[in-house]
Structures are given as structure tokens and as C-alpha cells.
Amino acid sequence: MNMTRLLGDEDPSPVVEFGPSATMPGTHGGDSPFLFVSDHAGRAVPQRLGDLGVAEEDRARHIAWDIGIAGMGRALAGQLGSLLIEQAYSRLVIDCNRAPGHPTSIVRESDGTQVPGNLDLSVEDEGARVEEIFHPYHNRIATELSARRAAGLPVVVVALHSFTPEMNGVSRPWHAGVLHNRNPAFGLRVRDFLAREEGLVIGNNEPYALTDVSDYTIPTHAEGRGLAYLELEVRQDLIATEEGQREWADRLARILPQAWEGMGA
């Protein structure tokens, strides 16, 4: 089958890593049980796709990526000595927290903005995005988890996201939200710790609910393996600056180990 590759030599790798990994001999992923993943950390677009027909100012908006989550996630992983696995490409190219074929896996419109470069895609066009961006990212997460299991190491999957303060004209009052479905114990402990922080409004399955259909990463890698997990959403205006990213990284670096200590690990 003659398929033209989507990613060229000039395009970044879809997988970006920071910190120690269990797949690296002698490191065992460090002493931290936490594996951080960021499905929407980057906003790169393959050169073959141009700008997808979306203006630069729109590609800088929340429709393209999780604003602030890369800075917060890297600071957090660094503090805890944990591995962070990020997706480099914009969710306007493919959403790596949706199963391939899901209606919002490759969006044609997002929050009122049309994505012309995603119209009239062939099966081969969509397949290239799945094979070259989606699968490498999720294969890397799966490989890391398998290596930790083989080494007998404890692991908590922490999926980091951010959300816009307003969506479709509706204001969102939460500073952060904890999403959960099956095996929610660790996430609920983190939610309770966050709720005790002065001045914070913490959502429970807000601004989204975690389900097998709406999400992919946690249902597949954590719930599917029976692992403890946290899916966290932080409001973007709170982590849009380095100061805000550091504040939330500090807070989570303090709370996550406390929550894990109480799990009987």
C-alpha cells in the first residue's frame, strides 16, 4: 500500500519526555510512583498540513491546546522526580484523548471556529494522523506502564489538562476539577485535599465528566489496567503565566504525595 507519510524530517516527534523512565536501564522511573501524561500539551501542526486554514490567533486559543499545562506539568514533574510524557501536536490535528473514529477525534469545528484543513479527509488522511501521532504517544505510555509493572513498581497515572474559563458563552467558576469514573479513590482523595485549600472552588467531574466514550487516556491506560489515577483539569487563566504555573505545580507537588500516602501503598 503506497501511503505518503504525514510527518517529515522537519516536524517534531509526537512524543516529548521529561524525567526518569522505567524503560531506561538503572533509572526505574525514579522513586516517584507518578507518571504524568499531557494529551494536549503542544500545538504543533505538521508542515504538510500548513495552518489547517485556522488563523494564528485561533491556533493560540484553547481550541488548539491546553494553555499553561506544559509549563505547569514540567515544573510539577521536576519537583517530584517523575516522568512526564507529552503530546507535541495540536488537538486540531488529532485529539489524543479521543478514540480514533470518535466524532471529536478530528474536529471540523471547535468553539465556533471552523477547521477547513479537516474537511473532506480521506480514510488515508485520517489514518496517517492516527498512525504517526496518536499511536506513538499512546504506545509510549503503554510501554512505560508495562516496564513499571515488570519491575514491580507502584504507579499512579496522572493526566493533566486545562480548561477555558468560558465555553459556548457559559462561565465556569471552578479553579480546578477532578474527573473520575471507575477506580476513583485516588482522584477523590486529591479532590478533597484541593477543596481544603483556601479560596479554591473544586469541581467534581467538572467541567467534564470522565467516561469510556468521552476520554481515551485514563480509561485505556489506568482504568483498563486497574491502576490508581487522577485526571485533573486546571482553569487556564490560573496557569497562563509562569507564576501561576509554578503556584499550581507547588500546590500539586505537596498534595499528590500526601494523597498517595493515605492509599496504603
Secondary structure, DSSP 4 states (H G I P E B T S, - for coil): -----S--TTSPPSEEEES--TTSTTTTT-S--EEEEETT---B--GGGTTTT--HHHHTSTTTS-TTHHHHHHHHHHHHT-EEEEE-B-TTT--TTS-TTSTTTS-SEETTEE-GGGTT--HHHHHHHIIIIIHHHHHHHHHHHHHHHHTT---EEEEEEEE-SEETTEE---SEEEE-SSS-HHHHHHHHHHHTSTT--EEES-SS---TTT-SHIIIIIGGGT-EEEEEEEEGGGSSSHHHHHHHHHHHHHHHHHHHHTTT-
